[in-house]
Amino acid sequence: MVAQLIDKHGNEVKNTEDQITFKISGEHRFLGTDCGDSTKLNGFNSKTVNTNFG
């Protein structure tokens, strides 16, 4: 799964950075997160990730 910040009009936001927290429910299993920027690693087991250009 890929998460992308979007604005209120549904457009991708690529000029800001924010934090996303994932909540998993149902018959799913959390495997890990990564933002693509090696300077922002929280650890792959963290359910919170900082975005990299949205």
Summary of the structure (lengths in Angstrom):
residues: 54
radius of gyration: 12.0
end to end distance: 14.9
largest distance: 34.4
contacts: 92
relative contact order: 0.35
helix: 6%
strand: 15%
